Amino acid sequence: MKSLNIALMHYSCPPVVGGVEEVVRQQASLFHRYFHKVKIFAGAGAQFTKEYPVEINPLLGSRHPRVQRAHQKLLQGDPTGVEKLAGEIFTYLSQSLLDFDVLIAHNILTMRYNLPLTLAVLRLAEEQRLPVISWNHDSPYFYQDVPDHLLHPPWNVLHRAHPNVFYVAISESRRRQFCNIYGDKCNIAVIPNGVDPIRFFQMDTATVRLIREEALFLADFLLVQPSRLHPRKNIELSIRVTRALQDRDVGARLLVSGAYDPHEPKTVDYYRRLISLARELNIQRDVLIMAEYTFRSGEKLTADRITMRDLYLIADVLFLPSWQEGFGIPLLEAGMIKLPIACSSIPPFREIGGQEVCFFDPDEPPESIAEKLMAFVKGCTTQRFFRRVIREYSWDNIYAFQLKPFLQEVLAAFRQRKEAAR
């Protein structure tokens, strides 16, 4: 999809604190990350980032005195204030959105906080100035105490679907609720709110590049082994277990985050043996050794402590099949972030891990260890939920599989409507 000019609109935006405000910020950041030009229009807030512009017009807010006076007069039977303000906002939006490809309006067409703004956006859709997407989070009609005036004109535009508007609900349950309001014939897409692990974990830029180039958020199961490239670390077993997991239809990938031992040049030969083994098992694309990882640009990844921490955060299990160790600091680090641990049953690991980790004999067949590992993580409901959140609710995956195709459909449908209207 080509780069788009995308306008996002809500009554307010950061630094105003709120759930929808945060979703607007996350979506703007997401679009910017995928090279779209994005701008936020809001009634309250500020220019909270250097990444993209924010335009504040108090008339788009819910607390502007003119908006509140217009609402009050309307309740007294005088619609002139709402009509005049709606016309003024429409003129402003028509000029401000002239160069945009699409407008995503969050709650503007479903909530009662600024009826003049609602009417102005509906007019944009009616005149097909640009595609209007109503991103529906909530509605007063879902609740028993809905004020009586919302059931009558002009407020009841909040109760009806406009044929020129494209609708999104944030969950299947919300979609059903809006269908009850709009009628079952209304086409409402479901695109959930998401989470941005990159921002949430404050990940390093190098890790972000690695995640994107290797599509790590799409993996079924990530094993991380923070070990230097040394034979006593038994990385061969990690590779064979990864293969055994794949043979059980688990989309496993192995992340080895250690580096060469600067005091032992022979580790270069060990690295080559590991790569040869991965190639022999036909999983060379799924064994990522940070010490020799090269980005598509040709740059080498410099794996430091921050990179290792980031890999812990996105992994499903810490996997340590070492033959020998004096201690086991990675077990402590994994424990700090609640990462499940599977490791060889050598004395220092048993001393540290106690009853809380999965032990295996480093001489066990890889197939046996794979079975033991899957049985262990099956009982780790936190780990399973973590992987589902990453796979289904990370903004990058939502963009790739839901939001991007939806925008393409919207733009195609809008072009067809424009051509049919000629």
TIKEFI-779911 format. One record per residue (C-alpha): x, y, z; residue in one letter. Coordinates in Angstrom, 2 decimals. Each point is the difference from the previous one (the first is absolute). Example, Ala and Ser with C-alpha at 12.3 -4.5 7.8 and 13.67 -1.06 7.14 Angstrom:
// residues 2
+---------+---------+---------+------+
|       u |       v |       w | resn |
+---------+---------+---------+------+
|   12.30 |   -4.50 |    7.80 |    A |
|    1.37 |    3.44 |   -0.66 |    S |
+---------+---------+---------+------+
// end
This chain:
// residues 422
+---------+---------+---------+------+
|       u |       v |       w | resn |
+---------+---------+---------+------+
|    0.00 |    0.00 |    0.00 |    M |
|    1.29 |    3.43 |   -0.90 |    K |
|    0.66 |    2.61 |    2.65 |    S |
|   -3.24 |    1.68 |    1.10 |    L |
|   -0.87 |    3.32 |    1.61 |    N |
|   -2.01 |   -1.09 |    3.03 |    I |
|   -1.94 |    2.30 |    2.32 |    A |
|   -0.91 |   -1.24 |    3.48 |    L |
|   -2.65 |    1.86 |    2.00 |    M |
|   -1.28 |   -0.10 |    3.56 |    H |
|   -1.29 |    2.51 |    2.52 |    Y |
|    3.41 |    0.01 |    1.67 |    S |
|    3.46 |   -1.50 |   -0.30 |    C |
|    3.09 |   -0.36 |    2.22 |    P |
|    1.14 |    1.35 |    2.34 |    P |
|   -3.69 |   -0.25 |    0.93 |    V |
|   -0.28 |   -3.39 |    1.68 |    V |
|   -2.64 |   -2.45 |   -1.17 |    G |
|   -0.51 |   -3.37 |   -1.64 |    G |
|   -1.04 |    1.28 |   -3.43 |    V |
|    2.68 |    2.70 |    0.15 |    E |
|    2.60 |   -2.73 |    0.47 |    E |
|   -1.40 |   -2.04 |   -2.91 |    V |
|    0.20 |    3.09 |   -2.22 |    V |
|    3.63 |    0.52 |    1.01 |    R |
|    0.84 |   -3.64 |   -0.66 |    Q |
|   -1.69 |    0.00 |   -3.39 |    Q |
|    1.76 |    3.19 |   -1.04 |    A |
|    3.33 |   -1.46 |    1.02 |    S |
|   -0.81 |   -3.21 |   -1.87 |    L |
|   -0.89 |    1.79 |   -3.24 |    F |
|    3.12 |    2.14 |    0.29 |    H |
|    2.08 |   -3.14 |    0.50 |    R |
|   -1.32 |   -1.40 |   -3.28 |    Y |
|    0.87 |    3.18 |   -1.89 |    F |
|   -3.43 |    1.58 |   -0.22 |    H |
|   -0.43 |    3.71 |    0.55 |    K |
|   -2.20 |    0.37 |    3.02 |    V |
|   -1.50 |    2.93 |    1.86 |    K |
|   -2.17 |    0.15 |    3.11 |    I |
|   -2.88 |    2.46 |    0.23 |    F |
|   -1.42 |    0.55 |    3.49 |    A |
|   -1.80 |    2.52 |    2.14 |    G |
|    2.32 |   -0.30 |    3.00 |    A |
|    3.56 |   -1.18 |    0.47 |    G |
|    3.32 |    1.17 |   -1.38 |    A |
|    2.82 |   -0.72 |   -2.45 |    Q |
|    1.19 |   -2.95 |    2.09 |    F |
|    2.46 |   -1.51 |   -2.50 |    T |
|    2.54 |    1.01 |   -2.62 |    K |
|   -0.93 |   -2.92 |   -2.27 |    E |
|   -3.16 |    1.48 |   -1.55 |    Y |
|   -2.12 |    3.16 |    0.27 |    P |
|   -2.86 |    0.59 |    2.38 |    V |
|   -2.55 |    2.74 |   -0.66 |    E |
|   -2.13 |    1.23 |    2.88 |    I |
|   -3.25 |    1.79 |   -0.74 |    N |
|   -2.08 |    0.49 |    3.18 |    P |
|   -3.22 |   -0.19 |   -2.05 |    L |
|    0.69 |   -3.72 |   -0.48 |    L |
|   -0.03 |   -0.58 |    3.74 |    G |
|   -2.79 |   -0.92 |    2.40 |    S |
|    0.38 |    2.91 |    2.42 |    R |
|    0.15 |    3.07 |   -2.19 |    H |
|   -2.51 |    2.62 |    1.30 |    P |
|   -1.53 |    0.46 |   -3.46 |    R |
|   -0.59 |   -3.74 |   -0.34 |    V |
|   -1.57 |   -0.21 |    3.43 |    Q |
|   -2.22 |    3.06 |   -0.65 |    R |
|   -1.12 |   -1.47 |   -3.33 |    A |
|   -0.93 |   -3.25 |    1.74 |    H |
|   -1.89 |    1.86 |    2.71 |    Q |
|   -2.00 |    2.07 |   -2.52 |    K |
|   -0.81 |   -3.15 |   -1.95 |    L |
|   -1.43 |   -1.59 |    3.14 |    L |
|   -2.18 |    3.12 |    0.28 |    Q |
|   -1.24 |   -0.49 |   -3.54 |    G |
|    2.31 |    2.39 |   -1.87 |    D |
|    2.20 |   -1.83 |   -2.58 |    P |
|    1.55 |    3.13 |   -1.54 |    T |
|    3.11 |   -0.05 |    2.19 |    G |
|    0.78 |   -3.63 |   -0.89 |    V |
|   -0.64 |    0.59 |   -3.69 |    E |
|    2.18 |    3.11 |   -0.13 |    K |
|    2.87 |   -1.65 |    1.86 |    L |
|   -0.28 |   -3.14 |   -2.12 |    A |
|    0.37 |    2.14 |   -3.12 |    G |
|    3.02 |    1.78 |    1.45 |    E |
|    1.69 |   -3.28 |    0.93 |    I |
|   -0.82 |   -1.46 |   -3.41 |    F |
|    1.71 |    2.91 |   -1.74 |    T |
|    3.06 |   -0.42 |    2.21 |    Y |
|    0.16 |   -3.77 |   -0.61 |    L |
|   -0.55 |    0.36 |   -3.75 |    S |
|    3.04 |    2.22 |   -0.24 |    Q |
|    2.15 |   -1.84 |    2.54 |    S |
|   -0.62 |   -3.46 |   -1.50 |    L |
|    0.36 |    1.04 |   -3.63 |    L |
|    3.20 |   -1.99 |   -0.59 |    D |
|   -0.87 |   -3.07 |    2.09 |    F |
|   -0.86 |   -3.43 |   -1.37 |    D |
|   -2.11 |   -1.13 |    2.93 |    V |
|   -1.45 |    1.22 |    3.30 |    L |
|   -0.21 |   -2.34 |    3.00 |    I |
|   -2.39 |    1.51 |    2.54 |    A |
|    0.10 |   -1.60 |    3.44 |    H |
|   -3.41 |    0.06 |    1.75 |    N |
|   -0.95 |    3.24 |   -1.79 |    I |
|   -2.98 |   -1.65 |   -1.72 |    L |
|   -1.10 |   -2.06 |    3.00 |    T |
|    0.24 |    2.23 |    3.07 |    M |
|   -1.98 |    3.08 |    1.01 |    R |
|    2.82 |    2.29 |    1.09 |    Y |
|    0.08 |    2.30 |   -3.04 |    N |
|   -3.03 |   -0.27 |   -2.25 |    L |
|    1.11 |    2.84 |   -2.33 |    P |
|    3.22 |   -1.93 |   -0.66 |    L |
|   -2.00 |   -3.19 |   -0.62 |    T |
|   -2.19 |    1.78 |   -2.55 |    L |
|    3.01 |    1.57 |   -1.71 |    A |
|    1.75 |   -3.37 |   -0.39 |    V |
|   -3.20 |   -1.58 |   -1.30 |    L |
|   -0.23 |    2.77 |   -2.58 |    R |
|    3.56 |   -0.78 |   -1.10 |    L |
|   -1.13 |   -3.58 |   -0.57 |    A |
|   -3.23 |    1.05 |   -1.68 |    E |
|    1.84 |    2.20 |   -2.50 |    E |
|    2.73 |   -2.66 |   -0.38 |    Q |
|    2.78 |    2.47 |    0.67 |    R |
|    2.17 |   -2.92 |    1.15 |    L |
|   -0.57 |   -3.48 |    1.46 |    P |
|   -1.26 |    0.28 |    3.58 |    V |
|    0.66 |   -2.89 |    2.37 |    I |
|   -1.95 |    0.02 |    3.23 |    S |
|    2.09 |   -1.82 |    2.60 |    W |
|   -2.64 |   -1.05 |    2.51 |    N |
|    1.06 |   -0.49 |    3.60 |    H |
|   -3.22 |    0.74 |    1.86 |    D |
|   -3.56 |    1.31 |   -0.23 |    S |
|   -2.49 |    1.44 |    2.51 |    P |
|   -2.69 |   -2.26 |   -1.53 |    Y |
|    1.62 |   -3.06 |    1.58 |    F |
|   -1.14 |    1.05 |    3.45 |    Y |
|   -3.38 |    0.03 |    1.72 |    Q |
|    0.16 |    3.61 |    1.16 |    D |
|    0.25 |    1.51 |   -3.50 |    V |
|   -1.50 |    3.54 |    0.10 |    P |
|   -3.30 |    0.30 |   -1.82 |    D |
|    1.16 |    2.86 |   -2.25 |    H |
|    2.60 |   -2.28 |   -1.62 |    L |
|   -2.88 |   -1.98 |   -1.54 |    L |
|   -1.24 |    3.00 |   -1.99 |    H |
|    1.39 |    2.18 |   -2.83 |    P |
|    2.61 |    1.25 |   -0.46 |    P |
|    1.68 |   -2.03 |    2.75 |    W |
|   -1.16 |   -3.30 |   -1.47 |    N |
|    2.63 |    0.26 |   -2.76 |    V |
|    2.13 |   -1.70 |    2.66 |    L |
|   -2.43 |   -2.93 |   -0.18 |    H |
|    0.13 |   -0.48 |   -3.77 |    R |
|    2.63 |   -1.26 |   -2.41 |    A |
|    0.79 |    2.27 |   -2.93 |    H |
|    0.33 |   -1.83 |   -3.34 |    P |
|    3.13 |    1.97 |   -0.94 |    N |
|    1.84 |   -0.70 |    3.27 |    V |
|    2.28 |   -3.00 |    0.53 |    F |
|   -0.37 |   -1.47 |    3.48 |    Y |
|    2.43 |   -1.76 |    2.33 |    V |
|   -0.79 |   -1.53 |    3.39 |    A |
|    2.74 |   -0.85 |    2.46 |    I |
|   -1.30 |   -3.48 |    0.89 |    S |
|   -2.50 |   -2.57 |   -1.21 |    E |
|   -2.25 |    0.71 |    2.98 |    S |
|    0.05 |    3.72 |   -0.84 |    R |
|   -0.77 |   -0.83 |   -3.65 |    R |
|   -3.14 |   -1.88 |    1.08 |    R |
|   -1.05 |    2.90 |    2.20 |    Q |
|    0.38 |    2.49 |   -2.85 |    F |
|   -1.88 |   -2.33 |   -2.35 |    C |
|   -2.87 |    0.04 |    2.49 |    N |
|    0.01 |    3.79 |   -0.26 |    I |
|    0.65 |    0.44 |   -3.71 |    Y |
|   -1.75 |   -3.10 |   -1.31 |    G |
|    1.51 |   -3.32 |   -1.01 |    D |
|    0.53 |    1.12 |   -3.60 |    K |
|    2.67 |    2.48 |    1.06 |    C |
|    3.47 |   -1.23 |   -0.88 |    N |
|    2.31 |    0.48 |    2.98 |    I |
|    3.59 |   -1.24 |   -0.05 |    A |
|    1.61 |   -1.21 |    3.23 |    V |
|    3.50 |    1.32 |    0.61 |    I |
|    1.08 |   -0.23 |    3.63 |    P |
|    1.95 |    2.46 |    2.03 |    N |
|    3.55 |   -1.17 |    0.35 |    G |
|    3.15 |    0.19 |    2.02 |    V |
|    3.39 |    1.15 |   -1.21 |    D |
|    2.63 |   -2.26 |    1.59 |    P |
|    2.76 |    2.12 |   -1.48 |    I |
|   -1.10 |    3.11 |    1.89 |    R |
|   -1.31 |   -1.90 |    3.03 |    F |
|    3.37 |   -1.67 |    0.54 |    F |
|    1.97 |    3.04 |   -1.22 |    Q |
|    1.96 |   -2.20 |   -2.34 |    M |
|    3.31 |    0.91 |   -1.58 |    D |
|   -0.07 |    1.03 |   -3.66 |    T |
|    2.23 |   -2.95 |   -0.96 |    A |
|   -2.46 |   -2.43 |    1.57 |    T |
|   -2.87 |    1.68 |   -1.82 |    V |
|    1.78 |   -0.51 |   -3.33 |    R |
|    0.60 |   -3.64 |    0.84 |    L |
|   -3.63 |   -0.57 |    0.98 |    I |
|   -1.28 |    1.52 |   -3.23 |    R |
|    2.48 |   -1.58 |   -2.38 |    E |
|   -0.55 |   -3.44 |    1.50 |    E |
|   -3.77 |    0.41 |    0.69 |    A |
|    0.58 |   -1.22 |    3.54 |    L |
|   -3.45 |    1.14 |    1.16 |    F |
|   -1.47 |   -2.66 |   -2.31 |    L |
|    1.92 |   -2.88 |    1.56 |    A |
|   -1.90 |   -2.70 |    1.91 |    D |
|    2.79 |   -0.67 |    2.46 |    F |
|    3.28 |    1.80 |    0.66 |    L |
|    2.84 |   -1.62 |    1.92 |    L |
|    2.72 |    2.35 |    1.20 |    V |
|    3.43 |   -1.22 |    1.03 |    Q |
|    2.29 |    2.75 |    1.36 |    P |
|    3.23 |   -1.96 |   -0.36 |    S |
|    3.45 |    0.63 |   -1.39 |    R |
|    0.92 |   -2.13 |   -2.99 |    L |
|    1.79 |   -2.72 |    1.91 |    H |
|   -0.41 |   -3.79 |   -0.24 |    P |
|   -0.82 |   -0.34 |    3.71 |    R |
|   -3.12 |    2.12 |   -0.62 |    K |
|   -1.36 |   -2.91 |   -2.07 |    N |
|   -1.64 |    2.22 |   -2.61 |    I |
|   -0.20 |   -3.02 |   -2.32 |    E |
|   -2.71 |   -1.41 |    2.26 |    L |
|   -1.96 |    3.28 |   -0.19 |    S |
|    0.04 |   -0.25 |   -3.80 |    I |
|   -1.11 |   -3.65 |    0.06 |    R |
|   -2.81 |    0.75 |    2.48 |    V |
|   -1.17 |    2.84 |   -2.26 |    T |
|   -0.19 |   -2.49 |   -2.87 |    R |
|   -1.85 |   -2.50 |    2.22 |    A |
|   -2.54 |    2.68 |    0.94 |    L |
|   -0.58 |    0.82 |   -3.66 |    Q |
|   -0.55 |   -3.70 |   -0.67 |    D |
|   -2.88 |    0.31 |    2.48 |    R |
|   -1.53 |    2.86 |   -2.01 |    D |
|    1.27 |    2.68 |    2.39 |    V |
|    1.35 |    3.03 |   -1.86 |    G |
|    3.10 |    0.17 |    2.21 |    A |
|    2.98 |    2.28 |   -0.51 |    R |
|    3.26 |    0.22 |    1.93 |    L |
|    1.68 |    3.23 |    1.06 |    L |
|    3.59 |   -0.42 |    1.18 |    V |
|    0.96 |    3.37 |    1.43 |    S |
|    3.56 |   -0.69 |    1.12 |    G |
|    3.21 |    1.06 |   -1.71 |    A |
|    3.35 |   -1.57 |   -0.74 |    Y |
|    2.32 |   -0.58 |    2.92 |    D |
|    2.80 |    2.49 |   -0.75 |    P |
|    2.49 |   -2.26 |    1.77 |    H |
|   -0.73 |   -3.07 |   -2.13 |    E |
|    0.40 |    0.44 |   -3.79 |    P |
|   -1.24 |   -3.58 |   -0.49 |    K |
|   -3.51 |    1.21 |    0.62 |    T |
|   -0.09 |    1.19 |   -3.63 |    V |
|    0.24 |   -3.64 |   -1.05 |    D |
|   -2.75 |   -0.85 |    2.49 |    Y |
|   -2.24 |    2.63 |   -1.55 |    Y |
|    0.55 |   -1.52 |   -3.43 |    R |
|   -0.93 |   -3.44 |    1.32 |    R |
|   -3.20 |    1.40 |    1.45 |    L |
|   -0.97 |    1.62 |   -3.29 |    I |
|    0.81 |   -3.23 |   -1.84 |    S |
|   -2.24 |   -1.95 |    2.40 |    L |
|   -2.87 |    2.45 |   -0.44 |    A |
|    0.37 |   -0.28 |   -3.77 |    R |
|    0.11 |   -3.80 |    0.21 |    E |
|   -3.27 |    0.04 |    1.98 |    L |
|   -1.51 |    2.51 |   -2.45 |    N |
|   -0.67 |    2.63 |    2.68 |    I |
|    2.78 |    2.44 |   -0.83 |    Q |
|   -2.55 |    2.84 |   -0.31 |    R |
|   -1.35 |   -0.76 |    3.47 |    D |
|    3.33 |   -0.04 |    1.87 |    V |
|    1.07 |    3.59 |    0.62 |    L |
|    3.46 |    0.41 |    1.51 |    I |
|    0.47 |    3.61 |    1.03 |    M |
|    3.80 |   -0.16 |   -0.12 |    A |
|   -0.09 |   -0.27 |   -3.78 |    E |
|   -3.38 |    1.48 |   -0.87 |    Y |
|    0.01 |    2.35 |   -2.99 |    T |
|   -2.90 |    2.27 |   -0.91 |    F |
|   -1.29 |    0.17 |   -3.56 |    R |
|    1.85 |    3.29 |   -0.38 |    S |
|    3.29 |   -1.82 |    0.59 |    G |
|    0.51 |    1.49 |    3.47 |    E |
|    1.00 |   -2.32 |    2.82 |    K |
|   -2.11 |   -0.24 |    3.13 |    L |
|    1.93 |    0.98 |    3.10 |    T |
|   -1.62 |   -2.07 |    2.74 |    A |
|    0.40 |    1.61 |    3.42 |    D |
|   -1.72 |   -0.39 |    3.34 |    R |
|   -2.95 |    2.05 |   -1.19 |    I |
|   -0.49 |   -2.29 |   -3.00 |    T |
|    0.16 |   -3.04 |    2.26 |    M |
|   -2.58 |    1.51 |    2.34 |    R |
|   -2.29 |    0.72 |   -2.95 |    D |
|    0.25 |   -3.57 |   -1.23 |    L |
|   -0.94 |   -1.21 |    3.48 |    Y |
|   -3.08 |    2.18 |   -0.17 |    L |
|   -1.32 |   -1.43 |   -3.26 |    I |
|    1.00 |   -3.64 |    0.60 |    A |
|   -2.26 |   -2.81 |    1.19 |    D |
|    2.64 |   -1.90 |    1.92 |    V |
|    3.59 |    0.32 |    1.18 |    L |
|    1.73 |   -3.13 |   -1.29 |    F |
|    3.36 |   -0.94 |    1.54 |    L |
|    1.33 |   -3.49 |   -0.86 |    P |
|    3.53 |    0.62 |    1.32 |    S |
|    2.29 |   -2.91 |    0.84 |    W |
|    1.76 |    2.01 |    2.69 |    Q |
|   -0.48 |    3.32 |    1.81 |    E |
|    1.37 |    1.59 |    3.12 |    G |
|   -3.22 |    1.89 |    0.70 |    F |
|   -2.96 |    1.06 |   -2.15 |    G |
|   -0.67 |    3.74 |   -0.11 |    I |
|   -2.44 |   -0.34 |   -2.97 |    P |
|   -2.33 |   -1.99 |    2.27 |    L |
|   -0.13 |    2.92 |    2.41 |    L |
|   -0.61 |    2.46 |   -2.85 |    E |
|   -2.79 |   -2.15 |   -1.41 |    A |
|   -1.53 |   -0.28 |    3.46 |    G |
|   -0.06 |    3.78 |    0.27 |    M |
|   -2.28 |    0.28 |   -3.05 |    I |
|   -2.03 |   -3.19 |    0.64 |    K |
|    1.43 |   -1.76 |   -3.07 |    L |
|   -0.45 |   -3.81 |    0.18 |    P |
|    3.30 |   -1.89 |    0.25 |    I |
|    1.05 |   -3.36 |   -1.43 |    A |
|    3.57 |   -1.06 |    0.74 |    C |
|    2.34 |   -2.90 |    0.44 |    S |
|   -0.04 |   -1.72 |    3.36 |    S |
|    3.54 |    0.97 |    0.97 |    I |
|    0.69 |    0.84 |    3.69 |    P |
|    0.12 |    3.84 |   -0.14 |    P |
|   -3.23 |    0.16 |   -2.03 |    F |
|   -1.74 |   -2.36 |    2.42 |    R |
|    1.22 |    2.08 |    2.92 |    E |
|   -1.42 |    3.19 |   -1.51 |    I |
|   -3.09 |   -1.35 |   -1.76 |    G |
|   -1.41 |   -2.19 |    2.73 |    G |
|   -3.51 |   -1.23 |   -0.84 |    Q |
|   -0.92 |    2.93 |   -2.22 |    E |
|    1.76 |   -0.89 |   -3.25 |    V |
|   -0.07 |   -2.83 |   -2.55 |    C |
|    3.07 |   -2.24 |    0.25 |    F |
|    1.31 |   -2.47 |   -2.56 |    F |
|    3.12 |   -2.11 |   -0.35 |    D |
|    2.33 |    1.46 |   -2.66 |    P |
|    0.45 |   -3.57 |   -1.28 |    D |
|   -3.73 |   -0.44 |   -0.62 |    E |
|   -1.18 |   -0.34 |   -3.62 |    P |
|   -1.21 |    3.33 |   -1.45 |    P |
|   -3.44 |   -1.53 |   -0.62 |    E |
|   -0.36 |   -0.85 |    3.67 |    S |
|    1.05 |    3.49 |    1.08 |    I |
|   -2.44 |    1.55 |   -2.48 |    A |
|   -2.85 |   -2.05 |    1.48 |    E |
|    1.03 |    0.94 |    3.53 |    K |
|    0.28 |    3.67 |   -0.98 |    L |
|   -3.46 |    0.14 |   -1.58 |    M |
|   -1.55 |   -1.74 |    3.02 |    A |
|    1.69 |    2.58 |    2.25 |    F |
|   -1.15 |    3.07 |   -1.89 |    V |
|   -3.50 |   -1.45 |   -0.34 |    K |
|   -0.37 |    0.67 |    3.69 |    G |
|    1.38 |    3.54 |   -0.31 |    C |
|   -3.20 |    1.86 |   -0.80 |    T |
|    1.76 |    3.35 |    0.32 |    T |
|    2.45 |   -1.00 |   -2.74 |    Q |
|   -2.79 |   -1.22 |   -2.30 |    R |
|   -1.95 |    3.21 |    0.46 |    F |
|    3.14 |    2.05 |   -0.63 |    F |
|    0.55 |   -1.74 |   -3.35 |    R |
|   -3.64 |    0.50 |   -1.00 |    R |
|    0.17 |    3.71 |    0.89 |    V |
|    3.15 |    0.43 |   -2.09 |    I |
|   -1.38 |   -1.95 |   -2.94 |    R |
|   -3.55 |    1.39 |   -0.04 |    E |
|    0.19 |    3.40 |    1.67 |    Y |
|    3.37 |    1.54 |   -0.76 |    S |
|   -0.58 |    3.07 |   -2.15 |    W |
|    2.49 |   -1.17 |   -2.63 |    D |
|   -1.97 |   -3.20 |   -0.58 |    N |
|   -3.33 |    1.83 |    0.12 |    I |
|    1.32 |    2.37 |   -2.65 |    Y |
|    1.29 |   -2.77 |   -2.27 |    A |
|   -3.01 |   -2.30 |    0.16 |    F |
|   -2.98 |    2.24 |    0.76 |    Q |
|    0.56 |    3.74 |   -0.19 |    L |
|    1.98 |    0.18 |   -3.24 |    K |
|   -2.42 |   -2.27 |   -1.95 |    P |
|   -2.95 |    1.94 |    1.44 |    F |
|    1.43 |    3.33 |   -1.15 |    L |
|    0.55 |   -1.45 |   -3.48 |    Q |
|   -3.63 |   -1.16 |   -0.11 |    E |
|   -1.23 |    3.39 |    1.20 |    V |
|    1.96 |    1.91 |   -2.64 |    L |
|   -1.17 |   -2.35 |   -2.78 |    A |
|   -3.65 |    0.25 |    1.11 |    A |
|    0.23 |    3.78 |    0.26 |    F |
|    1.37 |    0.26 |   -3.55 |    R |
|   -2.85 |   -2.16 |   -1.28 |    Q |
|   -2.57 |    2.19 |    1.73 |    R |
|    1.53 |    3.16 |   -1.45 |    K |
|   -0.02 |   -1.47 |   -3.49 |    E |
|   -3.60 |   -1.19 |    0.37 |    A |
|   -1.07 |    3.49 |    1.13 |    A |
|    1.36 |    1.66 |   -3.14 |    R |
+---------+---------+---------+------+
// end
